[in-house]
Amino acid sequence: MPTLNDEQLKALAHEAEKELSRRYYRDYVEYAHNGHYSHFRHTELICEPLQRIADGEQLFVLIELPPRHGKSMTVTETFPSYYLGRNPDKRVIAAAYSDGLATKFGRLNRNKFYEFSQELFDVQLSESNAATKDWGVEDRRGGMIATGIGGSITGQGADLMIIDDPIKNMKEASSQTIRDNIWDEWEATLSTRLHDGASVIVIMTRWHEDDLIGRLLARSPRKWIRLRLPAIAEDEDDLLGRKAGEPLCSELGFDEKWAEEKKAEVGTRTWASLYQQRPAPAGGNIFKREWFKYYIRTHEQKLEWGLSDDVMVLPVHFDKLAQSWDCTFKDSETSDFVAGGVWGRKNAQYFLFDIDHRKMGFADTMKAIRAMSDKWPKARSKYIEDKANGTAIIEMLKDEISGIVPVNPDGGKEARANAVSPLFEAGNVYLPHPNMCPWVNDVIEELVSFPNAAHDDLVDMTTQALNQLYTNNSNPLDRYKNLLGK
């Protein structure tokens, strides 16, 4: 067999690259960007359902991704050109929040189709129909139309529809009118353009729980493939198999340090929605945002920070102080999020003083309870849920630390939350002001997101404390059950 020279090897490698790009969208994305695109785990995952669509399968796909993680470059700026190369008689509609953004999507796909369709798919761009927003395939029925939400697509149909970022920013996302308009556009216009067997891809950075993806999940009868990819893994069934706390794309600089700094910069609520794709209701579910009351330690702080009159100055004496611990983790060898808190009661008012909320295993949880007991010696009662890992913690510490109170949970998590929610609504629960304790924002966001948040350990710690720090021997859960007649 003759030896190939460098030029022949290079030509052979190029032909192999072309063949792979012809067959597989994952390879096409790299090929069509002329060396200016590299895949990451999450972009390869996104390419999988897109390949199935290009191969002729009907799919409905939701892609939720943080900003600057390549979602548009991987999908909307590139996939239509590949899809039409493979299916030159099909029609594509791409929609975005603005006509300008849609025009960009149309232009980038047209240019890729012009450059690569002949050599890869033996088709070419129409000479007579090659506008940036509306272009076709020469001698075939296929083509692409790009439009802003609300733009005219009268008489046009789609075998593939891509909706990419229908909401521009937080201001628009917060507008009920704009969200309704986008939904009306989907129901009355976009969805009516779909041909029989058509596929739909919706790509968003989440701003609001009632955005287009939120409504599609709640109302659409279609079977959606949901690719929710938070910046930092937080679910046991993470789509990429990441462990909790692992970043989505540290290769782009979005690592744990970046996440910590970005969360501090944008705040817990924006971080949860925009970067974790977990938007919480503005007002809250069981716990409403407007119910939260705050305290500061001194009058001087109140004056210095110019706080309103409803911010309380912390009382000096309390009727009772107690710790509350949610110790749910998988086993003695595995770290998971554990939440401990110190609460106090003064008459009918309840105060959160301190928390310890981090990933801990069995040994670290016992150390944390010891440390909290040393730090807060007057919090003599230590409420620990007497099930799963809590039972083992109780057994290990009961002869070492006084005041451990096993708590047998009565009712489900939501029942316990509903039982104490009237205390928040009545303004009886006070949290430390965020100026004094920034960690309180995490507590608030978990409470208002419950029961839809990724974690509920802070909620469990809170409801356990309030259900135990009862007044007049009648705790909130008992009153809630009596109200229901149970």
Secondary structure in CASP SS format (residue, H / E / C, confidence):
PFRMAT SS
TARGET T0000
AUTHOR 0000-0000-0000
METHOD secondary structure of the structure
MODEL  1
M C 1.00
P C 1.00
T C 1.00
L C 1.00
N C 1.00
D H 1.00
E H 1.00
Q H 1.00
L H 1.00
K H 1.00
A H 1.00
L H 1.00
A H 1.00
H H 1.00
E H 1.00
A H 1.00
E H 1.00
K H 1.00
E H 1.00
L H 1.00
S H 1.00
R H 1.00
R H 1.00
Y C 1.00
Y H 1.00
R H 1.00
D H 1.00
Y H 1.00
V H 1.00
E H 1.00
Y H 1.00
A H 1.00
H C 1.00
N C 1.00
G C 1.00
H C 1.00
Y C 1.00
S C 1.00
H C 1.00
F C 1.00
R H 1.00
H H 1.00
T H 1.00
E H 1.00
L H 1.00
I H 1.00
C H 1.00
E H 1.00
P H 1.00
L H 1.00
Q H 1.00
R H 1.00
I H 1.00
A H 1.00
D C 1.00
G C 1.00
E C 1.00
Q C 1.00
L C 1.00
F E 1.00
V E 1.00
L E 1.00
I E 1.00
E E 1.00
L C 1.00
P C 1.00
P C 1.00
R C 1.00
H C 1.00
G C 1.00
K H 1.00
S H 1.00
M H 1.00
T H 1.00
V C 1.00
T C 1.00
E C 1.00
T C 1.00
F H 1.00
P H 1.00
S H 1.00
Y H 1.00
Y H 1.00
L H 1.00
G H 1.00
R H 1.00
N C 1.00
P C 1.00
D C 1.00
K C 1.00
R E 1.00
V E 1.00
I E 1.00
A E 1.00
A E 1.00
A E 1.00
Y C 1.00
S C 1.00
D H 1.00
G H 1.00
L H 1.00
A H 1.00
T H 1.00
K H 1.00
F H 1.00
G H 1.00
R H 1.00
L H 1.00
N H 1.00
R H 1.00
N H 1.00
K H 1.00
F H 1.00
Y H 1.00
E H 1.00
F H 1.00
S H 1.00
Q H 1.00
E H 1.00
L H 1.00
F H 1.00
D C 1.00
V C 1.00
Q C 1.00
L E 1.00
S E 1.00
E E 1.00
S E 1.00
N E 1.00
A E 1.00
A C 1.00
T C 1.00
K C 1.00
D E 1.00
W E 1.00
G E 1.00
V E 1.00
E C 1.00
D C 1.00
R C 1.00
R C 1.00
G C 1.00
G E 1.00
M E 1.00
I E 1.00
A E 1.00
T E 1.00
G E 1.00
I C 1.00
G C 1.00
G C 1.00
S C 1.00
I C 1.00
T C 1.00
G C 1.00
Q C 1.00
G C 1.00
A E 1.00
D E 1.00
L E 1.00
M E 1.00
I E 1.00
I E 1.00
D E 1.00
D C 1.00
P C 1.00
I C 1.00
K C 1.00
N C 1.00
M H 1.00
K H 1.00
E H 1.00
A H 1.00
S C 1.00
S C 1.00
Q H 1.00
T H 1.00
I H 1.00
R H 1.00
D H 1.00
N H 1.00
I H 1.00
W H 1.00
D H 1.00
E H 1.00
W H 1.00
E H 1.00
A H 1.00
T H 1.00
L H 1.00
S H 1.00
T H 1.00
R H 1.00
L E 1.00
H E 1.00
D E 1.00
G E 1.00
A E 1.00
S E 1.00
V E 1.00
I E 1.00
V E 1.00
I E 1.00
M E 1.00
T C 1.00
R C 1.00
W C 1.00
H C 1.00
E C 1.00
D C 1.00
D C 1.00
L H 1.00
I H 1.00
G H 1.00
R H 1.00
L H 1.00
L H 1.00
A H 1.00
R H 1.00
S C 1.00
P C 1.00
R C 1.00
K C 1.00
W E 1.00
I E 1.00
R E 1.00
L E 1.00
R E 1.00
L C 1.00
P C 1.00
A C 1.00
I E 1.00
A C 1.00
E C 1.00
D C 1.00
E C 1.00
D C 1.00
D C 1.00
L C 1.00
L C 1.00
G C 1.00
R C 1.00
K C 1.00
A C 1.00
G C 1.00
E C 1.00
P E 1.00
L C 1.00
C E 1.00
S H 1.00
E H 1.00
L H 1.00
G C 1.00
F E 1.00
D C 1.00
E H 1.00
K H 1.00
W H 1.00
A H 1.00
E H 1.00
E H 1.00
K H 1.00
K H 1.00
A H 1.00
E H 1.00
V H 1.00
G C 1.00
T H 1.00
R H 1.00
T H 1.00
W H 1.00
A H 1.00
S H 1.00
L H 1.00
Y H 1.00
Q C 1.00
Q C 1.00
R C 1.00
P C 1.00
A C 1.00
P C 1.00
A C 1.00
G C 1.00
G C 1.00
N C 1.00
I C 1.00
F C 1.00
K C 1.00
R H 1.00
E H 1.00
W H 1.00
F C 1.00
K E 1.00
Y E 1.00
Y E 1.00
I E 1.00
R C 1.00
T C 1.00
H H 1.00
E H 1.00
Q H 1.00
K H 1.00
L H 1.00
E H 1.00
W H 1.00
G C 1.00
L C 1.00
S C 1.00
D C 1.00
D C 1.00
V C 1.00
M E 1.00
V E 1.00
L C 1.00
P C 1.00
V C 1.00
H C 1.00
F C 1.00
D C 1.00
K E 1.00
L E 1.00
A E 1.00
Q E 1.00
S E 1.00
W E 1.00
D E 1.00
C C 1.00
T C 1.00
F C 1.00
K C 1.00
D C 1.00
S C 1.00
E C 1.00
T C 1.00
S C 1.00
D E 1.00
F E 1.00
V E 1.00
A E 1.00
G E 1.00
G E 1.00
V E 1.00
W E 1.00
G E 1.00
R E 1.00
K E 1.00
N C 1.00
A C 1.00
Q E 1.00
Y E 1.00
F E 1.00
L E 1.00
F E 1.00
D E 1.00
I E 1.00
D E 1.00
H E 1.00
R E 1.00
K E 1.00
M E 1.00
G C 1.00
F H 1.00
A H 1.00
D H 1.00
T H 1.00
M H 1.00
K H 1.00
A H 1.00
I H 1.00
R H 1.00
A H 1.00
M H 1.00
S H 1.00
D H 1.00
K H 1.00
W C 1.00
P C 1.00
K C 1.00
A C 1.00
R C 1.00
S E 1.00
K E 1.00
Y E 1.00
I E 1.00
E E 1.00
D C 1.00
K C 1.00
A C 1.00
N H 1.00
G H 1.00
T H 1.00
A H 1.00
I H 1.00
I H 1.00
E H 1.00
M H 1.00
L H 1.00
K C 1.00
D C 1.00
E C 1.00
I C 1.00
S C 1.00
G C 1.00
I E 1.00
V E 1.00
P E 1.00
V E 1.00
N C 1.00
P C 1.00
D C 1.00
G C 1.00
G C 1.00
K H 1.00
E H 1.00
A H 1.00
R H 1.00
A H 1.00
N H 1.00
A H 1.00
V H 1.00
S H 1.00
P H 1.00
L H 1.00
F H 1.00
E H 1.00
A C 1.00
G C 1.00
N C 1.00
V E 1.00
Y E 1.00
L E 1.00
P E 1.00
H C 1.00
P C 1.00
N C 1.00
M C 1.00
C C 1.00
P C 1.00
W C 1.00
V H 1.00
N H 1.00
D H 1.00
V H 1.00
I H 1.00
E H 1.00
E H 1.00
L H 1.00
V H 1.00
S H 1.00
F C 1.00
P C 1.00
N C 1.00
A C 1.00
A C 1.00
H C 1.00
D C 1.00
D H 1.00
L H 1.00
V H 1.00
D H 1.00
M H 1.00
T H 1.00
T H 1.00
Q H 1.00
A H 1.00
L H 1.00
N H 1.00
Q H 1.00
L C 1.00
Y C 1.00
T E 1.00
N C 1.00
N C 1.00
S E 1.00
N C 1.00
P H 1.00
L H 1.00
D H 1.00
R H 1.00
Y H 1.00
K H 1.00
N H 1.00
L H 1.00
L H 1.00
G C 1.00
K C 1.00
END
